Amino acid sequence: MSEIASKGQLRLAYLRWAIFTVPLILLLGFLSARLVPSGDQNPWYLWLVKPEGMPPGWAFPLAWSILYVLLGLALAMVINARGSRMRTPAIVLFVIQMALNLAWSPVFFGLHEVRTALIIIGVLFGLALVTTFLFGKVRTGAAILLVPYLAWICYAGFLLYRINELNPDASRIVPARSSNQIQII
């Protein structure tokens, strides 16, 4: 009887953490994207030459929302894994990679630093990969939830690499007040 109660208590504790972590990660992602206009709301971004295979603008917020939910659920699993020696290092690395994730949008959309954003995404992939391995040592399910995130980072990195190739002077593009004009400084 106590085994059933303890499984139920563990499930309830996980749900409590998930109710906290999922909205937190979504909110942080939303705030990062709102620090500066992003996606199709950003005049600079609209002027960039995009590579073939670039998803439509609506796909990015949808994809990131799904990914942030998965990240929040994975984090809740790891936080709830009391007794695991790898729990604390996994959480610390998650926080570090999440901070880098949240820095990407302002660097790319706000500072117009395509190359710096490319470096960030490369480092982010490495940190997210190590985070996935650490999460796997704590809870296999948590690591599985991070796999779509790793795949999206790779895809985003490829798109960003192509944007960098197609727009060598991207940081110098300044859209004029009229949306039909562009100026390269």
ZIQUI-V18824 format. One record per residue. N is the residue number from 1. RES is the residue in one letter. SS is DSSP state (h for helix, s for strand, l for the rest). PHI is phi in radians with two decimals (none if undefined). BURIAL is I if it has 16 or more other ideal C-beta (glycine too) atoms within 10 Angstrom, else O. Layout:
BEGIN
N;RES;SS;PHI;BURIAL / N;RES;SS;PHI;BURIAL
END
This chain:
BEGIN
1;M;l;none;O / 2;S;h;-1.21;O / 3;E;h;-1.16;O / 4;I;h;-1.14;O / 5;A;h;-1.11;O / 6;S;h;-1.22;O / 7;K;h;-1.12;O / 8;G;h;-1.12;O / 9;Q;h;-1.17;O / 10;L;h;-1.11;O / 11;R;h;-1.09;O / 12;L;h;-1.14;O / 13;A;h;-1.11;O / 14;Y;h;-1.06;I / 15;L;h;-1.07;O / 16;R;h;-1.09;O / 17;W;h;-1.12;I / 18;A;h;-1.10;I / 19;I;h;-1.11;O / 20;F;h;-1.55;O / 21;T;h;-1.26;I / 22;V;h;-1.10;I / 23;P;h;-1.09;O / 24;L;h;-1.07;O / 25;I;h;-1.11;I / 26;L;h;-1.05;I / 27;L;h;-1.10;O / 28;L;h;-1.08;I / 29;G;h;-1.09;I / 30;F;h;-1.08;O / 31;L;h;-1.12;O / 32;S;h;-1.07;I / 33;A;h;-1.25;I / 34;R;h;-1.69;O / 35;L;l;-1.04;O / 36;V;l;-2.42;I / 37;P;l;-1.03;O / 38;S;l;-2.19;I / 39;G;h;1.02;I / 40;D;h;-1.22;O / 41;Q;h;-1.48;O / 42;N;l;-1.81;I / 43;P;h;-1.02;O / 44;W;h;-1.08;I / 45;Y;h;-1.09;I / 46;L;h;-1.09;O / 47;W;h;-1.39;I / 48;L;l;-1.17;I / 49;V;l;-1.34;O / 50;K;l;-1.73;O / 51;P;l;-1.33;O / 52;E;l;-1.09;O / 53;G;l;1.52;O / 54;M;l;-1.25;O / 55;P;l;-1.15;O / 56;P;l;-1.15;O / 57;G;h;-0.96;O / 58;W;h;-1.19;O / 59;A;h;-1.24;O / 60;F;h;-1.17;I / 61;P;h;-1.09;O / 62;L;h;-1.14;O / 63;A;h;-1.07;O / 64;W;h;-1.16;I / 65;S;h;-1.09;O / 66;I;h;-1.10;O / 67;L;h;-1.10;I / 68;Y;h;-1.15;I / 69;V;h;-1.11;I / 70;L;h;-1.07;I / 71;L;h;-1.08;I / 72;G;h;-1.09;I / 73;L;h;-1.14;I / 74;A;h;-1.11;I / 75;L;h;-1.08;I / 76;A;h;-1.04;I / 77;M;h;-1.06;I / 78;V;h;-1.24;I / 79;I;h;-1.03;I / 80;N;l;-1.36;I / 81;A;l;-1.51;I / 82;R;l;-1.10;O / 83;G;l;1.73;O / 84;S;l;-1.41;O / 85;R;l;-1.20;O / 86;M;l;-1.55;I / 87;R;h;-1.02;I / 88;T;h;-1.11;O / 89;P;h;-1.06;O / 90;A;h;-1.14;I / 91;I;h;-1.18;I / 92;V;h;-1.07;O / 93;L;h;-1.16;I / 94;F;h;-1.03;I / 95;V;h;-1.08;O / 96;I;h;-1.10;O / 97;Q;h;-1.17;I / 98;M;h;-1.18;I / 99;A;h;-1.09;O / 100;L;h;-1.14;I / 101;N;h;-0.99;I / 102;L;h;-1.24;I / 103;A;h;-1.34;I / 104;W;h;-1.05;I / 105;S;h;-1.03;I / 106;P;h;-1.10;I / 107;V;h;-1.19;I / 108;F;h;-1.30;I / 109;F;h;-1.37;I / 110;G;h;-1.58;O / 111;L;l;-1.57;O / 112;H;l;1.08;I / 113;E;l;-1.72;I / 114;V;h;-1.15;I / 115;R;h;-1.14;O / 116;T;h;-1.12;O / 117;A;h;-1.11;I / 118;L;h;-1.16;I / 119;I;h;-1.11;O / 120;I;h;-1.02;I / 121;I;h;-1.18;I / 122;G;h;-1.15;O / 123;V;h;-1.14;O / 124;L;h;-1.02;I / 125;F;h;-1.06;I / 126;G;h;-1.05;O / 127;L;h;-1.16;I / 128;A;h;-1.16;I / 129;L;h;-1.14;O / 130;V;h;-1.13;O / 131;T;h;-1.03;I / 132;T;h;-1.07;I / 133;F;h;-1.10;O / 134;L;h;-1.14;I / 135;F;h;-1.05;I / 136;G;h;-1.10;I / 137;K;h;-1.27;I / 138;V;h;-1.57;I / 139;R;l;-2.56;I / 140;T;h;-1.00;O / 141;G;h;-1.04;O / 142;A;h;-1.14;I / 143;A;h;-1.16;I / 144;I;h;-1.07;O / 145;L;h;-1.14;I / 146;L;h;-1.52;I / 147;V;h;-1.05;O / 148;P;h;-1.07;O / 149;Y;h;-1.09;I / 150;L;h;-1.07;O / 151;A;h;-1.10;O / 152;W;h;-1.16;I / 153;I;h;-1.06;I / 154;C;h;-1.07;O / 155;Y;h;-1.10;O / 156;A;h;-1.09;I / 157;G;h;-1.09;I / 158;F;h;-1.11;O / 159;L;h;-1.05;I / 160;L;h;-1.14;I / 161;Y;h;-1.03;O / 162;R;h;-1.17;I / 163;I;h;-1.05;I / 164;N;h;-1.08;I / 165;E;h;-1.15;O / 166;L;h;-1.36;O / 167;N;l;-2.32;I / 168;P;l;-1.07;O / 169;D;l;-1.87;O / 170;A;h;-0.98;I / 171;S;h;-1.22;I / 172;R;h;-1.70;O / 173;I;s;-1.34;I / 174;V;s;-2.27;O / 175;P;s;-1.11;I / 176;A;l;-1.28;O / 177;R;l;-0.97;O / 178;S;l;-1.36;O / 179;S;l;-1.19;O / 180;N;l;-1.60;O / 181;Q;l;-2.08;O / 182;I;s;-2.43;O / 183;Q;s;-2.31;O / 184;I;s;-1.93;O / 185;I;l;-1.77;O
END
